[in-house]
Structures are given as structure tokens and as C-alpha cells.
Amino acid sequence: MTKDKGIILRNFVFLVAFTSEVITLSSDKNEFAIDMSKVGLTHVPKDLPLKTEVLDISQNYIAELSLSEFRYLPRLKILRLSHNRLRYLDFSIFNLNRNLEYLDLSNNQLKRITCHSITSLKYLDLSFNDFDVSPICKEFGNLTQLIFLGLSVAKLQLDLLPIAHLHLECILLELEHYYVKEDARESFQVLNTKALHLVFHPNSLFSVKANLSVNALECLQLTNIKLNDVNCQVFMEFLSEFTRGPSLLNLTFNQIETTWKCLVQVFQFLWSKPIEYLNIYNLTIVESIGEERFIYPRTTLKALNIEHITNRVFIFSQKALYTVFSEMNIKMLTISDTPFIHMLCPQTLSTFMFLNFTRNVFTDSVFQNCSTLVKLETLILQKNGLKGLLKVGLMTKDMSSLKILDVSGNSLEYERREGNCTWAWSIVVLNLSSNLLTDSVFRCLPLRVKVLDLHNNRIRSIPKAVNSLEVLEELNVAFNSLTNLPGCGAFSGLSVLTIDYNAISNPSADFFQNCPMIRSLKAGNNPFQCTCELREFIHSVGQASRAVVEDWPASYKCDYPESSKGTPLQDFRVSQLSCNPSLLMATVVGTVLVWAIATAILCVYFDVPWYLRMVCQWTQTRRRARNLHVQELRRALQFHAFISYSGHDSAWVKTELLPNLEKEDIRVCLHERNFVPGKSIMGNIINFIEKSYKSIFVLSPHFVQSEWCHYELYFAHHNLFHEGSDNLILILLEPIPQHSIPGNYYKLRTLMAQRTYLEWPKEKAKQGLFWANIKAAFNVQLMLMTENNAEASF
Ligand SMILES: *[C@@H]1O[C@H](CO)[C@@H](O)[C@H](O)[C@H]1NC(C)=O
């Protein structure tokens, strides 16, 4: 029952589409809709929102409706109540629902209704119920907006008078409980409707006999027709009642079960009637298929459309079958969803312009060497068993009018070594999608093709050297394995390229220059690598007018590197610097240079190394002073410092060194002041060096020349008491060239080489640090003996 209903609804949609006026009953997106179908309801829910406009409570267990339930839904527009258990309905419960347009009460158990006119109703379905008497009451006459009425009736003889003045689009009469006495003829008047749909009992042989009077019926649909060789005549008589006038143009059979013989008779019968479109959905052929005598007369029929044939035949004449279809003198034939071959090349010149054999079992030998399909413009062989592209090309060779060829969804392959392909010169649209084609397909294409669909194949790249398809306008290569955008060299007129869902990571940026005619590029959902190279592409997208790039920016996202995965390309940023190696190099080199120059300037102008050395020495000295052994300090010391210098430098010693030392209370020993007369010079030197905590040497070129000074240095360094300890302070008053130091003064050379001296800075500003360094060396509280004590200790 549900299945039937589905078909009926589908066909209703078809009928409505057929009639010129479009009925807008389906709920649009902005309406407030509640779907409570299939939830086991036994009553209409109480707490529905006031604003409900669409309410679906179909397929539940609701047996009763009460007055209060819909009262509070003033905006209710669409109410679906089908497949429930309603037995009785009082239409006055809807009298406050002034917007109610669509009311589906089909597939209930309604026996009785109490009428009340709901003038807003456009769609009322009362079919598949249990009415004993016709449910048409006089109030229906007020439903002036009504366009669809579905009824469940037990006989055709209806009192349609109350609704005779309405202008309906479609009436559905469900006749499952139809009964008439044997051979009784009913009369039935179809009033003012464009479409009529009759549903018979699914399992009874067709037996309706009626005198019909139809008025301007355009569209007839019959569901559940069971025919054999005996009642075939009854059925044709029934049909002839409808086809007496010229108005019926569209005839549809759903669920028809028939013998082959009867089917051919029905075709023969209908061929001479003024019908233009014949549709058959779910055709079952029973008993046998044998040869039938038939000739197709001249016909107004334009299109025969058969979807889904089931063959329950055991004796089968293939030739009989093929001829019935191939010799039809109509323009359009569709036979889809049929698991056997039903047609071959017509014997004589054929009238077919359109053939659609979707989802059949054709192989590529069909229509080979067929020279009778010269009017054929469209051939659809979608989802069949075609394998060789070369043979498909060959098949079209003599179809000199063929414009559109759809062989999508097969298993087509082409290898180059198979040879060159031949195609009908006239082909402009070629659909090769969902096959097994590889790169080589580009060597086997009709040269005048304008629209080429190759999506969902196995193409990895588009070869550079292909036959040029100069008039190609649209190319679809989505869902392949392409790694780059193609150049348009071979497709100079390409204006629409669809290349999404491939393996493109770095699309070339010159695409837009390369393909000047491009109007639309769809390249989203590729695994873009968001690195420097991609910037140029993003830039070129930015420059191309946005309308050209389809789905931008939503479908264009980074796939790599991991850190930017999912980032829209539009938002991908990488600095100018990191993408330009020469710029990066220049920047690094530049920075280094600036640093070097700055450092050099600092060194030259501010003598930074000198300061560093001084600070370093100062810290070392302080540390050493702190670590001095107490024992050492107990030594009998008389002076803080013994100063050794050349006579030439005495002026500096007297004016600079001495005042600065003595200012800090440093007791200084000078040879001309403190040497004991009469004692040997050597003795004096040794004596005073020993009695001094440190020895200061003022180094200069003069110092080097002085032999005495050298002795002093020697003794100071080998001081018996504090050998190894750091008792020397070297002051470099003036630079001493290495070569001017005599060869045997190796001690001085070593000391100079170790650079453990303090340089005397000529600049006043630096002298503070110099003195601080000297002072640090004496930063020790020393107990010095008085001269007398010293004397005593001697
Ligand atoms: C090709 O056929 C497929 C279905 O197999 C369809 O989706 C597609 O739109 C067709 N392409 C063209 C260009 O008609």
C-alpha cells in the first residue's frame, strides 16, 4: 500500500508538472515545520508551537481527532495525517485553521465524514479509506481553491455534481474496493479536471466497463493493470472511451502486467489515437514472447517511455522482441532499467531522433555497422556493458546527425595500440564520465566536440601532444588523478573547466594567461600545498574576476603542511621574504654587514676591545685579591708597590702614577727615594721587591733598553717568597714593537705575548677605568710594618 502511494505521489508530481500551472503545495524552507511521523503517536500532541505551519503526523496510530487539537494552530498550512487509524472525521475541527491548504487523510480507515467547508483547501486527499458511500458532500462545492482531490470509491458511478463547477487540476480515484455486477455498465462523468488518476486493485484482472464522458482531460494515469489475452479487449474498450476526443495527450500506466501479445495490441491500438506521450512504469511481461502481426500506422505519438521491465517469460523469440521496438515510427524512445536486450539496428531508415537506453545490458556490439539511424541526434547508453571506446566510436560512424552521445557509467577503456578512432563528425556533446579511461583517451575523441565530460575516470595528465580540439568549450575532468591544471594549447576555445577533486597540489599560476577564453574554472577540493609556489596561483585567482573561479573560497583549502591544513587558500599568508631566496640571502648578508660595520665603528671610535680587556682584568684582579692566602698577607711587607721604570719615563711616574696611587693611600717604593745607599743595587732591588706586595713595571721602548729594569723584572717574577703568585702589574706606557725587544729578554717577550699588561690610555675619558684597574689590585687591607719595625726585622 505504501509503495503504491509512493508511486501515486510521484506521478502526481509528474501530472502537476505536466499541467501548465505550477502548484506550490510543497513546503518551502522558510515555513515552520514539525515532523512527528513514525513516532508511535496515539493522539495529536498537545503542546505544539503556535507558529506551526507544517505538521507531519503521518504513519502513527492516531484513531481520533478532537475539536481542540488544531484550534491553537492558526497558521497551520500543511497537515499530513496519512497512514493512521482514523475512522471518522468531522471537518469542522479545522474551522479555525483558516490557512489550511493541504490535508492528506489517505490510508486511514475512514468510513464516514461530517462535512464542513474549509475554503482555503487546495489539496485534499481522502483516498485509500473504507468509505461505503461516496464521501462527496455538498460543502465540497465551496472549496473553490481546490486543485487536487483524492477519493476512495467502490464504484465509478459517482455523484460528482456538487463539485462539477470546480476547476481541478487532478482527481485521484482509488478503486481497490471496486465492484460491479457482471456485465453491468456504469456511466461516469469526469468533470473539469486536467488530470485523472485511477488506481485499481493490484491483484484483480482488469474488468472495468463504463460509459465515460470526459471533458478536456489532458492527462490519464492508470495504476495496477492486469491483462491477459482475454481481457485485453476490455481494457482497450475502456481506453477508447478516453481517447474519443483530441484532448488526451498524456497517458501513463503504472504497474502493468501483461502478455506480450496484449502489449503489442495495445501499442497498435494507441498508435492511431491522438496521444503524444506514453509512459509505462514497471512493466511485467508474462507467459511468452512470440511473433505478432503488427504494422505501426502513422501516429501522433512522439515519445514512448518505458521504465523498468520485468520479463517472466519462458518462451522467448528475440527477433519478435527486437522488431517491435526497432521498427517504431516515433521520434523518442526511452527504455531504461531493463535486464535484457530489446532492440537492434532498425531494418529500414528509422525515425528515431532520441534513444535513451539507460541501465540496460547493451554491449559495444550494439548498432555496429548500423546505417539506418541517420536521424538520430541523441543516443544515451548510460550504465550499460560497453567496454571498448574504439568500438563506441565506430558505432557512431554512420549516425550522421548524432549530436549528443552519453556513454557514461560503462567500463570503457582505450589503448593507443588499438588503432585510431573514428567518430561521427557531428558529435558536439560527449559524455564519457564514470568509465575506466586513462590519459590516452585524448587521442580518441571526436574533433568537433564542444562539451566533453570525462569526470570520474583514471586520467593522470593531459598529454601535451593531442589532436587539438579547437571548438571544445566545456571540459569536465573532475574526480580524476590530475596533478596540474592543463595548458590550453590544444583547447584554444576552452571556456569552462571543471577539475575539482583531483590531485592538484600546486596549480600553475599562468593558467589564466594560458587560457584566455576561460569563463569558469572549478578547481576546488584538491590537496593544495600551501607553500611559496601557491602564492602566485592565489594571486592570479585574485586578479581573475571572482566570477570565473567557482566555489571560491569555500572549496579551496590547504591540505599541506599539517599546520595549515583546512585553512582557506584565500587566508593563506606567507611572508614575501621567506618565499624569495635571493631576497632572503640579500637580507641576511645585509644584516651581517651592518653588524660588522657597526662593530668596526664601535671598535675604532670607542676602543671597545680596550675597555673589554680592562674590565676583564679588573674583575680577575678583584677575584684574585679576594682569594689571597692569609699566610701571604702575614709576610713582612713594607710597601704596597715597588715601581720599576726607565729614567726616561720618570716624568709620567711622578706626575700621573705616584699622585694617583698615593691618593688611595698606597705606599710606594721608588728606587731613588727608598734605596738604601751603600747597599749594592742588586741587593736593594731584591730587598724592596720582597718587601712590596706588588711590583709595578712601566713598560715603554725606553724600559726595554734599560738593563736594570730588566733585572728588576726578572727578580720580581722569580720572587722567592711569592713565586707563582700574581705579583706583577705591567703598565704599557707606549707601544713596544716586538722586534725592538732584545732576543735574550725572553721573559718580557712572554709577558708581552700574554698581553697581561694594562695599556695607558692617552684619552682622559678612559683613564678613570685604568686607575680603577690599578686600585683593584690593591684592594686588600694590608698590615704594613713601619720603617722601624722593618728595621727591626732586618
Ligand atoms: C554525464 O553523465 C552524468 C551521469 O552519468 C551526468 O551526471 C553528467 O551531468 C553528464 N554530463 C553532461 C555534460 O551532460
The ligand as a Tripos MOL2 file, in Angstrom:
@<TRIPOS>MOLECULE
LIG
   14    14     1     0     0
SMALL
NO_CHARGES

@<TRIPOS>ATOM
      1 C1         27.2250   12.9180  -17.9920 C.3       1 LIG1
      2 O1         26.5230   11.9080  -17.3320 O.3       1 LIG1
      3 C2         26.4630   12.0290  -15.9210 C.3       1 LIG1
      4 C3         25.7050   10.8510  -15.3570 C.3       1 LIG1
      5 O2         26.2390    9.6390  -15.7750 O.3       1 LIG1
      6 C4         25.7950   13.3170  -15.5470 C.3       1 LIG1
      7 O3         25.8300   13.4760  -14.1400 O.3       1 LIG1
      8 C5         26.5050   14.4770  -16.2040 C.3       1 LIG1
      9 O4         25.8130   15.6630  -15.9130 O.3       1 LIG1
     10 C6         26.5700   14.2580  -17.7060 C.3       1 LIG1
     11 N1         27.3540   15.3230  -18.2990 N.am      1 LIG1
     12 C7         26.8880   16.1420  -19.2200 C.2       1 LIG1
     13 C8         27.8400   17.1460  -19.7680 C.3       1 LIG1
     14 O5         25.7550   16.0800  -19.6100 O.2       1 LIG1
@<TRIPOS>BOND
     1     1     2 1
     2     1    10 1
     3     2     3 1
     4     3     4 1
     5     3     6 1
     6     4     5 1
     7     6     7 1
     8     6     8 1
     9     8     9 1
    10     8    10 1
    11    10    11 1
    12    11    12 1
    13    12    13 1
    14    12    14 2
@<TRIPOS>SUBSTRUCTURE
     1 LIG1         1 GROUP 0 **** ****
